[in-house]
Amino acid sequence: MKNTAITKDLQSKMTPESVLQDLLDGNNRFVDGSPEGADNGALVSQTINGQYPKAVVLSCIDSRVPVETVFDQAIGDIFVARVAGNFENSDILGSLEYSCKVAGSKLVLVLGHESCGAVKAACDGVELGNITHLLSNILPAVHQSAEEVEGEANSSNKIFVAKTVENNVKLTIDRIRIKSPILKEMEDNGEIAIVGGVYSLHTGKVEMF
């Protein structure tokens, strides 16, 4: 059981590679049904005056993908930024920059998931209130998938949806590097890594690219 929160000294000794492996090991425990568990009371007390998360995860809002749970992480371990369709915008970018440049996180993980409702809606060209603008962020991935996948270019085509989920993660990572000179420089200097993966609703497994 985890009962000690990450300290600044411990965070400083972590590497992007070790942090990614830690998250993947946690996901394996989740899939195997053997999470470590945590002493939440102890962790709450230890993090009152500060936090030193090792990573920041940009994920969808989907209720079936509780990020801390699927990576078997506890209080103080990771930052999580959530928006339907797990794409970047100026607010998300600022959050990622804060996580890494200010708070010392070593990893940015963009996490898509199987059968994403936002991706399906973008594939179908849904227009509804503020959702229309939200989905416009996913359309570049839709257009790319239309050139790569045969058959119907809508949510009835499971292969098309899966490819769009993957392309959306990859294009989001590309745009993070373009739009955030801070994160790009940190990655170039080996201070952080920016990576992507997709969560399977069927298995609970996160597959990295």
C-alpha atoms as one frame of an Amber mdcrd trajectory, in Angstrom:
protein
   0.000   0.000   0.000   1.280   3.427  -0.935   1.529   5.695   2.090   4.279
   8.143   1.079   3.666  11.023  -1.328   6.166  12.059  -3.985   8.629  14.632
  -2.663  10.534  17.233  -4.658  13.764  15.307  -4.175  12.208  12.074  -5.390
  10.594  13.821  -8.366  13.928  15.387  -9.368  15.517  11.935  -9.606  12.848
  10.593 -11.942  13.322  10.402 -15.706  10.692  10.524 -18.452  11.440   6.882
 -19.189  11.069   5.743 -15.577   7.821   7.672 -15.173   6.312   6.156 -18.310
   7.306   2.683 -17.161   5.758   3.367 -13.761   2.446   4.310 -15.394   2.510
   1.243 -17.629   3.306  -0.994 -14.653   0.333   0.563 -12.866  -1.877  -0.130
 -15.860  -0.741  -3.748 -15.833  -1.734  -4.002 -12.170  -5.129  -2.507 -13.028
  -5.665  -5.006 -15.832  -4.567  -7.892 -13.611  -6.898  -6.788 -10.833  -4.047
  -6.275  -8.377  -3.821  -2.523  -7.636  -1.458  -1.459  -4.864  -4.023   0.527
  -2.925  -3.201   3.676  -0.977  -3.401   5.194   2.467  -5.396   8.236   1.361
  -5.385   9.814   4.789  -1.601   9.794   4.924  -1.285  11.102   1.374  -3.769
  13.911   2.015  -1.783  15.042   5.039   1.542  14.879   3.212   0.371  16.917
   0.228  -1.303  19.800   2.049   1.646  22.138   1.580   2.790  21.074  -1.878
   2.630  18.586  -4.719   5.235  17.064  -7.018   3.382  14.913  -9.575   5.533
  12.862 -11.918   3.348  13.202 -15.025   0.427  15.007 -16.615  -2.180  13.070
 -18.576  -4.391  14.763 -21.166  -7.454  12.570 -21.415 -11.062  12.561 -22.523
 -13.841  13.263 -20.007 -15.255   9.762 -20.521 -16.463   8.297 -17.225 -15.240
   4.847 -18.246 -11.616   6.012 -18.211 -10.824   7.200 -14.660  -7.199   8.080
 -15.267  -5.734   7.629 -11.784  -7.515   4.296 -11.466  -6.453   2.779 -14.786
  -2.805   3.683 -14.078  -3.060   2.680 -10.390  -1.922   6.107  -9.193  -2.701
   7.824  -5.911  -3.112  11.324  -4.463  -0.224  13.563  -5.502   1.052  11.237
  -8.252  -0.233  12.754 -11.499  -1.901  15.810 -12.954  -4.931  15.112 -15.175
  -6.312  17.531 -17.781  -9.631  16.400 -19.258 -11.639  17.590 -22.242 -13.996
  15.653 -24.513 -11.813  14.325 -27.319  -8.482  14.824 -25.469  -7.215  17.637
 -27.711  -5.143  20.700 -26.868  -6.219  24.344 -26.697  -4.611  27.371 -25.070
  -5.962  26.510 -21.621  -4.873  22.892 -21.876  -1.447  23.964 -23.139  -1.078
  26.326 -20.200  -2.003  23.489 -17.862   0.576  21.186 -19.444   3.229  23.894
 -19.265   2.450  24.516 -15.598   2.655  20.802 -14.859   6.083  20.407 -16.426
   7.871  23.763 -16.336   6.593  24.969 -12.971   5.679  21.821 -11.034   8.372
  19.530 -12.403   6.451  16.711 -14.072   8.558  14.521 -16.355   5.966  13.228
 -18.810   3.066  14.440 -20.953   0.782  11.560 -21.921  -2.042  12.165 -24.390
  -4.566   9.400 -23.778  -7.295   8.555 -26.256  -9.744   5.730 -25.791 -11.666
   3.157 -27.766 -15.094   4.169 -29.115 -14.690   7.806 -28.061 -18.049   9.575
 -28.253 -16.496  12.913 -29.207 -14.542  11.280 -32.015 -17.665   9.507 -33.246
 -19.581  12.778 -33.233 -16.792  14.462 -35.215 -16.843  11.566 -37.688 -20.571
  12.157 -38.160 -20.291  15.943 -38.507 -22.505  16.648 -35.496 -23.390  20.318
 -34.981 -24.962  21.319 -31.665 -24.326  24.432 -29.615 -20.808  24.721 -28.246
 -20.202  21.081 -29.149 -19.754  22.210 -32.770 -16.650  24.225 -31.905 -15.319
  21.479 -29.656 -15.573  18.901 -32.423 -13.760  21.178 -34.884 -10.576  20.328
 -32.987 -10.975  16.668 -33.927 -11.805  17.196 -37.610  -8.146  17.146 -38.774
  -7.939  13.573 -37.519 -11.228  12.725 -39.241  -9.945  14.067 -42.546  -6.662
  12.192 -42.243  -8.447   8.918 -41.492 -10.702   9.391 -44.506  -7.571   9.165
 -46.662  -6.276   6.077 -44.878  -9.326   3.871 -44.284 -11.663   2.290 -46.818
 -15.419   2.249 -46.401 -17.849   4.653 -44.780 -16.221   7.724 -43.228 -18.587
   7.866 -40.282 -19.155   6.260 -36.882 -20.746   3.156 -38.392 -17.262   2.125
 -39.537 -15.453   0.831 -36.436 -12.104   0.723 -38.219 -12.527   4.347 -39.266
 -13.386   5.398 -35.716 -10.402   3.511 -34.277  -8.031   5.094 -36.779  -9.462
   8.539 -36.005  -8.961   8.005 -32.268  -5.326   7.134 -32.953  -4.791   9.988
 -35.416  -6.369  12.438 -32.990  -3.830  11.516 -30.323  -0.917  11.755 -32.750
  -2.029  15.093 -34.202  -2.595  16.465 -30.712   0.991  15.570 -29.806   2.229
  17.260 -33.000   0.310  20.430 -32.181   1.527  20.476 -28.581   5.090  20.552
 -29.879   4.251  23.294 -32.385   2.146  25.484 -30.103   4.241  25.182 -26.947
   7.876  26.203 -27.411   8.283  25.636 -23.668   7.333  21.960 -23.835   9.174
  21.426 -27.121  12.395  22.798 -25.633  11.993  20.681 -22.513  11.494  17.588
 -24.660  14.473  18.423 -26.860  16.600  18.803 -23.728  15.461  15.407 -22.388
  13.674  16.953 -19.399  10.305  15.530 -20.427   8.800  13.167 -22.964   5.554
  13.730 -24.865   3.876  10.431 -25.685   0.502   9.014 -26.656  -1.606   5.940
 -26.204  -5.128   4.544 -26.464  -7.122   2.885 -23.696  -9.167  -0.221 -24.529
 -12.648  -0.280 -23.026 -12.698  -4.045 -23.556  -9.481  -4.951 -21.762  -8.498
  -1.929 -19.668  -5.103  -1.963 -21.363  -3.327   1.186 -22.544  -1.501   0.617
 -25.832   1.293   3.099 -26.498   2.324   4.198 -29.973
